[in-house]
Amino acid sequence: MAKINIKTQGRSGKVQYIEGSIFKKNTCEFYWEFGGADVIVTVWFPAEDKWDAQYPWASGRHKEILTFVANELRRTQAPSSTIKWESDRFHLVQA
């Protein structure tokens, strides 16, 4: 079962996607930063063409994992927000 873990350092930090068993965990880590105006937070990730090299254990799962991370962040941190996608980041935006 997959989960996310949020690490905060001031106005930014890391969000981790974690899956696997207690014996072998696989993790993706993404930088996030609080936004301004209507942007609550922005999370950066490797573009699809760089994903497999950075996370070989998650090869071909770029969209699946990032969708999970975005939906979990929205659900747990900003349920009334909307997700806006770019090629190497997503934003949680006030609805």
N, C-alpha and C positions, 0 to 999 in steps of 0.2 A: 504494500500500500504506500502510495506517495504522500508526502506532506511538504509544507514550506516552513522555513524558519527565517525570521526577520531579525537582522542585526542593525542596530541604530548607532550612529556616531554623529550627534548634532543634527544637522539638516539632511543627512545622507546616510548611506550604509550599504549593506548587502542583503539580498534576499537569496536564500538557498532553496533549491528543489532537491529533495532527498527521497530516494527510493531504495528498496532492498531489505535484507534481513539484518539482524544484529551482527551476523558474521561477515556480511559484505554489503556495505552501503555505497551507493553511487550518488554523487552530488554535482549539481550545476550551481554556479554562483554568479549572480548578476548584481551590478551596481545600481542603486536607486538614489533619487534625490527629490526632496519636496519641490513642488513647482510654485508658480505665482499665478495671479489672476484666477482663471477657472481650472487650471491644472493642479490637481492635488499632489500627484507624484508622477515621476517618469522613471521607467526601468529600462536600462540598456542591456542588450544581449548580442551575441555574435550573429551576423547576418547568415542567412541560410547557406550560402556558399562557403562559409568558414566553420559552420557548426560541427560537421562530422570530424574535422581535424581536431577541434578543441574538446569535443565530447564523443570519442569513438564508441564508448559503451552505449550511447544514445543515438547512434547513427540512424538517419532517416526519421527521427522523431522530433525535429525542430518545432513544427506547428503543434503537435500533441502536448509537449512539455510546456511550451510558452503559453498555450491556451489554458492549461491547468494552473500555472503560476498566476496569470492575469485574473482568472476567475476566482481563485482562492484569495488573492489580495483584495479584490473588489468585495467579495463576500465577508471577509473578516475585518477589513480596515475601512472601507468606504462603500457600503452597500447601495447607496443611492447614486453612485457614480456611473459613468459610461466608459468603456474601453475604446481608445483610439489607437490604431496600429500604424507604425512606420516600419521600414525594412529592418532597422536595427534597434528599435525601441517601441515601447507602448506607454501611453499616458492614461491615468485614471483622471477623468474630467468631471467636474460637477455637472450634474444633469440639469 
